[in-house]
Amino acid sequence: MNAMRRTHIHVLLAVALAGCASGTTAPTPVSAPTPTARVEAPNGASATAAPRAQSANLQPASVELTATPTRSVAVEGPTAIRPTPSPEPVAERVPVIEYHYSTYAMGELTQMRTEWFLAQLDWLAANGYRTLTGAEFTAHLSGEVPAPARSVVLRFDVAQSHFDDYAEVIVPALRERGQHGLFFILASRTVAECDGEHACWPTLKAWADEGVISPESHTQWHINYNDLTAEELWRDARLSKETIEAETGHTVHGLCYPFDAVSAKALTILPELGYAFAVGGYTRNERAVLFADPAPFALPSLYPYSSPEAYPELTSHPGQTFATLLEPYR
């Protein structure tokens, strides 16, 4: 019987050791039934002795388990799709509005009053019109970059006198409204020292540096170009452009004709001198400047003038007010 117990234990040990050798956990041992002994009871009866538990103290081999670290993967959500912005509407036709000083008068029917001038600027601002710089206007008429919708050009013919009106009324009005003017300068009558009355280079340069004006040419001597020879015209236009650029430090893009009289000779001479455009008056039926305009040296202008009796109707455009005159150019 003892031999049987020893045999059983040896079997269990062999199994456990085999599990350790293979790197696996040994199965939990199952105890074999312990043989029972027959003993004689005192009264001659036989009794079965209670079995003694014979268990081998075997523990499963400990196996060290190393956890493999997991790597977190960031999962990005769907990329937000931004809507493509709509292109800004562009202008097909840009009007050029001619001014002088705010109290200009040439006869009974061609007048401007300061209150009319300010009201016209207010109307442009309230109705979303943008006033172009010389460079922007040039890009539009040359076909490079179209002007935004509701664009206009404010043209000012700056002579020698009434310069105080520009300093006290016109430029402050443009500045307050964020507007821009093209100042066509009469070069020969602009002086070096400012006296508060006459057009002067330091003030014009300061306004150009500020960005409230673009300095352009109103010629050198203000002579009707139709009365000049080709050589005289060439000399006048060249000298004017060179003088204005030298005094202000800004590029001169265009010229406005004296008396708004377009010269056929100028159509070929001005581009040779580096001008990009020239402005007249009633030069054609189409009263606005087109994108890639076919006649950049004979551009038209609109006149916002009236009389005290007729205003707000414009005597320069009978039957029209300033608002109705600009409505087609929205």
Secondary structure, DSSP 8 states (H G I E B T S, - for coil): -HHHHHHHHHHHHHHHHHHHHHTS-------------EEE-TTS-EEE-----------------------------------------B-SEE-EEEE-STT-BSSSSSB--HHHHHHHHHHHHHTT-EE--HHHHHHHHTTSS--BSSEEEEEEEE-SS-HHHIIIIIHHHHHHHT--EEEEE-GGG-BSS--SSS-BHHHHHHHHHHTSEEEEE--SS---GGGS-HHHHHHHHHHHHHHHHHHH-S---EEE-GGG---TTHHHHHHHTT--EEE-SS-SS--SEETT-S-TTSB--B---B-TTTTTB-TTSTT-BHHHHHGGG-
